[in-house]
Amino acid sequence: MHIKYRPEIDGLRAVAILSVIFYHAQITIYSFQPFKGGFVGVDIFFVISGYLITSIILNELITTKAFLFKNFYKRRIRRVLPALLFVMISSLPFAWIALYPLDFVSFSKSIIYSLGFSSNFFFHYSGLEYGSPESIYKPFLHTWSLSVEEQYYIFFPFLMFIAFKYFKKYFFLILLLGFLLSLSFADWGSKNYPSLTFYFLHTRFWELLAGSLLAYMQINFSNMYQYNLLNKIFPSIGLFLIGYSVVFFNDNTSHPSLNTLVPVIGASLVIWFTNKKNDVITKILSSRLFVGCGLISYSLYLWHYPIFSFAHHFGIDFNAAEVKLLLIALAIALSVFTYFFIEQPARKTIRFKLVFFILLLGAFVIAFFAILVVEQNGFSSRIKVKNYQDKNTFLYLRQNNEVCFGKINNPCQFGSKEKKIILLGDSQFASLSFDLNNRIKNDYTFLPLTDAAFFYLRNSKLINKHNKKINTAYEEKRNIIGKILKNSKNNIIILGGATSLYFYNKRVEGRALHWDNEFVDSQSLKHDPKSIKNDFLNLIKDLSINNHVILVYPMIELGKDMQKKKFTHMFRLYTFNYSDFLKQNKDVINFFDSIKSSKIHKVFPHKVFCDENTNKCLTHNAENFFFFDGYHPSLKGAEMINDLIIREINKIENSE
């Protein structure tokens, strides 16, 4: 069924895709990031999809009293799969060159799941948080939204057909009830199960149904277009709501939730009321620039994320503005090519049987290669390190299939022995927990209390100047940990983390890119270093009255250099100067040295990787990698650090 073309909707697509791209590119203007909420562009796409799909189905049902599912799915196949498979095939050579074996395996699995319209499940169950620093290293993470839409395409037409045919009288109420139920699930889930809520269809369905409700109302209440005042006011309000979301939302905003109503309502207002030639917003969105960008928006969405991701894998300095602009320009150029030479022919000029055959062949080749990569463990022979495999990655400690890292409100506990070992620290300490638990679980109860950029203090605070929700959550976690530690007696408490981040109110030369950009700049961390030092000292003294405390000195951080050398050090040993580490952490080391007590035991991770005589620190040897990225030890690195911790635990036991 032919639907009248509305160029302003393509213009709205342009707004959506540019918001997403600038969000992923972390565009900054005079230290301000105006696109922190650019991820809402995906929500706008959902509304548009719901509106267009429902309009097609409803118009066909109303005019013909029937719906040809075969034709519908042919159109979806022509629209979605050719460009997707083309981008996948084009990405394979770069993945072969740039990705470590385990990254290559994860990449291949994401492709397999994406071909099966289920990459949203893969990324959720892999424990990957969208928007986290690690997410940019997953080239096909963005396909989660395509999987959500594809699942919608599969199920919604059948549900809509049944509802319209057998419950036509209640059709609008059914759509409205589905909308409200899904929105309720989303709002509740964003607070209790944020990852599942972000990735799954049932908590995104309301955004698509917002478009469905809009399509239904337009068909049945078309006279609303007669109110010129509404046509002039509401499009501007709609764009304002979208702009507000893009500028003022951020990664800490509960999403999708009631908050997401802001961009969804904004998109709905734009779609409904921009259909008049004299309206300013309609003119802007219908301009060649916006329409052109909207027409290539699907290809642009497909291309931009792999380009950004591989740029990071190759160690390209993504902080440079000119680099970001060049990468965006490359994405646009590839998208224009894909639109004219892949999308358009597949949709309009090539017979469906031929399109289907090519797609089937392409999907088979891609799937076969991806399965081979998984079976061959990422072709680790490409890397000149013998024991790459699982020993050189980062694994989260899990309990009941839930990641223990960050789970302070309901902390994991392993074992039921009387004596406990409590691990208290941030993500660096979380990287130790998997191996450590395996080594002590038969003799101790293990309680890992770790969270991102989290440092437990009783009186001092790490304050986020722009997000009260983070501060509230921090207070809740602090209270929970306080009760656990207050009742801790005759236990062993392992304490430490990225201490230089917390002890100094300035950037530390050579610090990991993650901390600089994500926590200090974007989240505007504010704290009093002097107060934190005193509080930390008092905490250790108090804990050591009734417990043994193992104080872990600063870990090696490779920072930006590690990311820049990531490709080249696959083929040679990458080293850095031991003296640089000592210089960067001199004050922290001196402070730790000043803390003395018979119940305070010290571990020096840097002594495992560095040689004072040669003034060199190694990232790996001929057998294993020691670091997963620029700021976390790998499983092998964690094992080496845990050797020191276990040694101290044994000393404690032998002294009692």
C-alpha positions, -999 to 999 in steps of 0.1 A, spaced: 0 0 0 15 33 -11 18 60 16 22 96 7 59 106 10 66 132 37 101 147 33 99 163 68 100 128 83 133 122 65 144 155 80 135 142 114 156 111 107 185 135 100 180 151 135 180 116 150 211 103 133 231 134 138 223 133 175 235 97 177 267 103 158 276 134 178 269 115 210 292 87 200 318 111 188 317 130 221 316 163 203 329 190 227 326 228 223 347 248 247 348 219 273 310 215 270 294 184 255 261 195 239 252 160 228 254 140 260 219 129 255 223 122 218 214 85 223 177 96 223 181 97 185 174 59 186 142 66 205 132 90 177 139 63 151 116 39 171 88 64 170 92 70 133 93 32 126 62 26 146 44 54 128 53 43 93 48 6 98 14 11 115 4 36 87 12 10 61 -6 -18 78 -37 3 88 -41 18 53 -40 -16 37 -64 -31 62 -89 -2 58 -88 -1 20 -85 -38 11 -99 -54 43 -68 -77 42 -30 -76 47 -4 -92 25 23 -104 50 44 -117 21 47 -82 5 53 -66 39 83 -88 47 97 -85 12 99 -48 17 115 -51 51 141 -75 38 149 -52 9 151 -22 33 171 -37 62 194 -65 51 214 -54 20 231 -25 37 236 -44 70 253 -73 53 274 -50 32 287 -32 63 294 -66 80 314 -79 51 333 -47 47 342 -48 85 357 -83 85 392 -74 71 396 -46 97 385 -69 124 410 -95 113 438 -69 115 428 -49 146 411 -72 171 427 -93 197 415 -130 196 389 -127 223 377 -94 209 375 -111 175 355 -139 190 331 -114 207 328 -94 175 320 -126 155 294 -136 180 278 -102 178 276 -107 140 260 -141 144 234 -128 168 228 -98 146 221 -120 116 196 -138 139 179 -105 149 190 -109 185 222 -89 191 203 -70 219 202 -103 239 239 -109 232 251 -76 245 228 -77 275 239 -112 286 276 -103 279 273 -77 307 281 -48 285 267 -15 296 258 8 267 277 41 269 305 26 291 341 33 281 344 -4 270 314 -2 247 333 18 219 355 -13 214 325 -34 202 321 -25 165 286 -38 162 271 -28 195 248 -4 177 230 -33 161 211 -39 193 185 -13 181 182 -30 147 174 -63 165 147 -46 186 132 -32 154 135 -65 135 118 -83 164 90 -57 162 87 -62 124 83 -100 130 56 -99 157 38 -66 155 20 -71 121 5 -104 133 -7 -89 166 -20 -58 148 -39 -79 122 -55 -100 148 -65 -70 169 -79 -51 139 -98 -81 126 -113 -95 158 -112 -66 182 -116 -36 159 -139 -18 183 -112 -18 210 -82 -14 186 -72 20 200 -76 8 236 -54 -22 229 -26 0 215 -30 24 244 -29 -4 270 2 -19 253 18 15 254 11 20 291 21 -15 301 54 -12 282 61 22 296 54 10 332 78 -19 326 104 5 313 102 29 342 103 2 368 130 -18 350 153 12 345 157 14 383 159 -23 390 172 -40 358 188 -12 338 206 -34 313 177 -56 304 154 -26 302 177 -8 279 182 -37 254 149 -56 253 118 -51 232 92 -52 259 106 -20 275 111 -4 241 77 -14 227 60 17 240 82 40 219 72 21 188 35 21 199 38 58 204 42 60 166 14 34 162 -10 55 182 0 86 162 -7 68 129 -41 56 142 -51 91 154 -39 107 121 -61 83 101 -91 88 123 -87 124 134 -72 140 102 -92 171 109 -66 181 134 -46 193 105 -71 221 100 -59 240 131 -32 262 117 -23 275 151 -15 240 163 5 234 131 27 264 139 32 259 176 35 221 182 64 214 157 85 240 175 76 225 209 84 191 195 119 201 183 124 219 217 117 187 236 141 168 214 168 194 217 163 195 255 168 158 257 199 158 236 215 186 256 204 178 292 201 140 292 233 120 299 244 84 305 232 86 341 196 95 331 172 66 338 165 54 303 141 42 288 117 55 315 92 83 321 121 106 312 121 92 277 86 106 272 103 139 266 119 130 232 92 106 223 65 132 227 87 157 209 91 133 179 54 126 179 45 163 178 69 169 149 55 140 129 18 149 135 19 186 130 46 191 103 27 187 72 20 222 61 40 240 34 40 273 52 52 260 86 88 270 93 98 237 110 83 218 80 104 239 56 136 233 76 131 196 79 121 194 42 152 212 30 176 194 8 203 192 35 180 176 61 162 153 36 195 142 21 209 133 55 176 116 64 177 94 32 212 81 41 204 79 78 201 41 79 235 36 62 250 63 83 238 46 114 253 13 102 287 28 92 295 53 119 299 30 149 323 5 133 343 33 120 346 49 154 353 16 171 380 5 147 396 39 150 399 32 188 413 -3 182 439 11 158 450 36 185 439 67 165 437 98 188 400 102 190 402 132 212 414 154 183 385 174 168 399 171 132 401 133 136 365 131 147 354 153 117 374 132 93 359 100 106 324 115 104 331 126 68 343 91 60 311 76 74 290 101 53 309 92 22 305 55 27 268 60 35 262 79 3 279 51 -17 258 25 2 226 43 -3 230 47 -41 247 14 -49 234 -10 -23 201 3 -8 184 18 -38 191 -11 -63 181 -37 -37 148 -18 -30 139 -7 -65 157 -22 -95 168 -57 -87 142 -85 -87 135 -98 -52 145 -134 -60 180 -122 -70 181 -99 -39 171 -128 -17 197 -151 -33 225 -126 -28 215 -120 8 213 -157 15 247 -163 1 262 -132 19 246 -143 52 260 -178 48 295 -165 40 295 -141 70 280 -167 94 304 -194 83 334 -171 88 321 -158 121 315 -194 134 350 -203 122 365 -174 142 347 -186 173 357 -222 168 393 -212 162 393 -189 193 398 -158 173 428 -172 153 451 -165 181 481 -175 160 479 -139 146 493 -128 180 528 -136 189 519 -145 225 515 -182 232 488 -183 260 465 -155 248 430 -171 252 410 -166 284 441 -158 305 445 -125 288 411 -110 291 389 -94 318 362 -115 333 335 -103 357 329 -123 388 292 -134 386 267 -150 410 233 -163 398 242 -150 363 245 -114 377 277 -94 376 290 -88 412 308 -56 401 287 -26 412 262 -48 431 267 -30 465 230 -28 474 227 -66 473 264 -77 474 276 -111 462 288 -135 489 307 -167 481 310 -195 507 298 -199 542 331 -200 562 333 -181 595 363 -160 584 357 -136 555 379 -119 530 364 -85 519 376 -69 487 370 -32 489 377 -10 458 369 1 423 370 -15 388 407 -23 391 399 -44 421 370 -60 403 395 -73 378 412 -92 406 380 -107 420 374 -136 395 408 -152 400 409 -144 437 376 -160 444 387 -192 427 418 -194 449 402 -187 483 367 -201 481 375 -233 499 389 -216 529 371 -183 533 338 -165 526 345 -140 499 327 -107 498 336 -85 468 325 -49 473 336 -31 441 320 -4 420 330 18 390 353 47 401 341 39 436 361 46 467 345 39 501 350 67 526 330 74 557 331 112 559 346 126 527 327 126 495 333 122 458 306 145 445 292 148 410 283 185 405 257 179 379 240 147 389 223 143 422 213 108 414 249 96 414 255 113 448 223 97 463 234 63 450 268 68 465 253 76 499 232 45 498 262 23 489 283 40 516 258 33 543 255 -4 532 293 -9 532 296 10 565 273 -15 582 292 -45 568 326 -31 579 313 -20 613 303 -56 620 335 -71 606 358 -88 631 387 -111 627 384 -109 589 409 -99 562 400 -67 543 418 -60 510 418 -23 502 430 -1 473 422 10 437 430 39 414 441 59 444 458 87 424 423 96 410 409 102 444 439 117 462 445 145 438 421 172 425 439 174 392 447 152 363 476 129 368 500 128 339 495 96 319 463 86 336 440 63 317 418 79 291 387 64 308 392 84 340 401 116 323 372 118 299 345 98 315 347 105 352 366 138 356 354 157 326 319 143 317 307 137 352 326 167 368 341 149 398 345 172 427 363 163 460 387 174 487 419 154 483 432 164 518 400 153 534 400 121 515 436 113 526 428 119 563 396 99 560 414 70 543 440 70 570 414 69 597 395 42 579 426 19 577 434 25 614 398 17 625 395 -14 603 429 -27 616 417 -27 652 396 -58 647 407 -70 613 438 -75 592 441 -50 563 460 -57 531 468 -24 515 474 -26 478 496 0 463 488 17 430 485 -6 400 503 1 367 482 22 344 492 24 308 466 50 299 465 65 264 498 50 254 483 15 257 455 24 234 478 40 208 501 10 209 474 -16 210 479 -26 174 517 -25 172 523 -42 205 505 -73 192 537 -80 173 564 -68 197 569 -62 234 557 -28 245 575 -13 275 573 20 295 596 35 320 595 24 356 606 59 367 575 74 350 553 52 371 571 62 403 569 99 393 532 97 387 525 79 420 552 93 442 529 110 467 505 81 469 534 57 475 549 80 502 515 83 519 511 45 519 546 40 532 538 63 562 509 40 573 524 14 598 508 -12 620 513 -49 628 478 -55 613 484 -36 581 500 -56 553 512 -42 520 512 -54 484 532 -38 456 517 -47 422 541 -26 402 570 -47 414 556 -77 395 557 -59 361 587 -35 365 624 -40 368 642 -13 388 676 -22 372 664 -18 336 639 9 344 613 -9 323 578 -23 328 564 -49 305 529 -52 292 534 -88 282 560 -115 276 562 -143 251 536 -163 270 509 -139 283 495 -104 282 494 -87 316 469 -60 308 434 -61 293 434 -24 284 450 8 296 439 6 332 429 -30 341 451 -60 345 441 -91 324 433 -124 341 470 -133 339 479 -99 353 454 -103 381 468 -138 388 502 -122 392 489 -96 416 468 -121 435 500 -142 441 512 -113 462 479 -110 480 477 -148 487 512 -146 501 501 -119 526 470 -139 535 492 -169 543 515 -147 564 485 -135 584 473 -170 590 507 -183 600 512 -154 625 480 -161 644 
